[in-house]
């Protein structure tokens, strides 16, 4: 279990130093990280599920779906920040092998919200939600 903690926190082969001790003293404990991950992931799943249920509401259903689905994806992606930490998460997201998927995902998140709020195009919002799903799965 300690090896898993070291790998996820980015301290796989590092030797203890003064800076690492300060970072360890100011960072969240493993139990708190897991609780934050579970809570944030559950909120993300709940938002996505709620968005799917709101899809059938007359007139505003597709817009509500797009907004809640996007918020659910943001919360689900944010949940991994608790396990790895923000900097390591960003470094992994922007690795060359994941760069295209990350850019497509972030672009689709923004375009979904733009099409739901400013452009008022439900078809585009649905298209961008589908592209979000594929980019996240990629």
C-alpha positions in Angstrom: 0.0 0.0 0.0 2.9 2.4 0.7 4.3 1.7 -2.7 0.9 2.7 -4.3 0.8 5.8 -2.2 4.4 6.8 -3.3 3.6 6.1 -7.0 0.3 8.1 -7.0 1.9 11.0 -5.1 4.9 11.2 -7.4 7.5 10.2 -4.9 8.4 6.9 -6.4 12.2 7.2 -6.3 12.8 10.4 -4.5 15.0 10.6 -1.4 13.7 12.6 1.5 14.8 16.2 1.5 13.9 19.4 3.3 11.5 20.5 0.6 9.8 17.1 0.5 9.2 17.3 4.3 7.6 20.7 3.9 5.4 19.4 1.1 4.4 16.4 3.1 3.6 18.5 6.1 1.3 20.8 4.2 -0.4 18.3 1.9 -3.5 16.2 2.5 -3.2 12.8 4.2 -3.9 9.6 2.2 -7.2 9.0 3.9 -8.4 12.6 3.2 -7.3 12.2 -0.4 -9.3 9.0 -0.9 -12.3 10.6 0.7 -12.0 13.7 -1.5 -11.6 11.5 -4.6 -14.7 9.4 -3.7 -16.8 12.5 -2.9 -15.8 14.4 -6.0 -16.3 11.3 -8.3 -19.7 10.6 -6.7 -20.7 14.2 -7.4 -19.5 13.9 -11.0 -21.5 10.7 -11.5 -24.6 12.2 -9.9 -24.4 15.3 -12.1 -24.1 13.2 -15.2 -27.0 11.0 -14.1 -29.1 14.0 -13.3 -28.3 15.5 -16.7 -29.4 12.3 -18.4 -32.7 12.4 -16.4 -33.2 16.1 -17.3 -32.8 15.3 -21.0 -36.5 14.5 -21.2 -37.7 17.9 -19.8 -39.6 19.8 -22.5 -37.9 22.8 -24.1 -34.9 23.2 -21.8 -34.0 19.5 -21.4 -31.2 19.4 -23.9 -29.6 22.5 -22.4 -29.9 21.1 -18.9 -28.4 17.8 -20.0 -25.4 19.6 -21.6 -24.7 21.7 -18.5 -25.0 18.9 -16.0 -23.1 16.4 -18.1 -20.3 18.9 -18.5 -20.2 19.7 -14.8 -20.2 15.9 -14.1 -17.2 15.4 -16.4 -15.4 18.3 -14.7 -16.0 16.9 -11.3 -14.9 13.4 -12.3 -11.7 14.7 -13.8 -11.2 16.9 -10.7 -11.5 13.9 -8.5 -8.2 12.5 -9.7 -6.5 15.7 -8.4 -7.0 14.4 -4.9 -5.1 11.2 -5.7 -2.2 12.6 -7.7 -2.1 16.3 -6.9 -2.7 19.1 -9.3 0.8 19.4 -10.8 1.2 15.7 -11.5 -2.3 15.6 -12.9 -1.5 18.4 -15.3 1.8 16.9 -16.3 0.2 13.6 -17.1 -2.7 15.2 -19.0 -0.3 17.1 -21.2 2.1 14.3 -22.0 2.6 13.9 -25.7 0.6 10.6 -25.8 -2.4 12.3 -24.1 -2.1 15.8 -25.5 -4.6 15.5 -28.4 -7.3 13.9 -26.2 -6.8 16.5 -23.5 -7.1 19.4 -25.9 -10.2 17.9 -27.5 -11.8 17.2 -24.1 -11.2 20.7 -22.8 -12.3 22.3 -26.0 -15.5 20.2 -26.1 -16.2 21.2 -22.4 -16.0 24.9 -23.3 -17.9 24.5 -26.6 -20.7 22.5 -24.9 -21.3 25.3 -22.4 -21.0 28.0 -25.2 -23.6 26.2 -27.3 -25.9 25.8 -24.4 -25.8 29.3 -23.0 -24.7 31.7 -25.7 -25.5 30.1 -29.1 -28.7 28.4 -27.8 -28.0 25.5 -30.3 -29.2 22.2 -28.6 -27.9 20.1 -31.5 -24.4 21.4 -31.1 -24.5 21.0 -27.4 -25.5 17.3 -27.9 -22.7 16.9 -30.4 -20.1 18.3 -28.1 -21.4 16.1 -25.2 -20.8 13.1 -27.4 -17.4 14.3 -28.4 -16.6 14.9 -24.7 -17.5 11.2 -24.0 -15.2 10.0 -26.8 -12.4 12.2 -25.9 -12.6 11.1 -22.2 -12.7 7.5 -23.3 -9.8 8.0 -25.6 
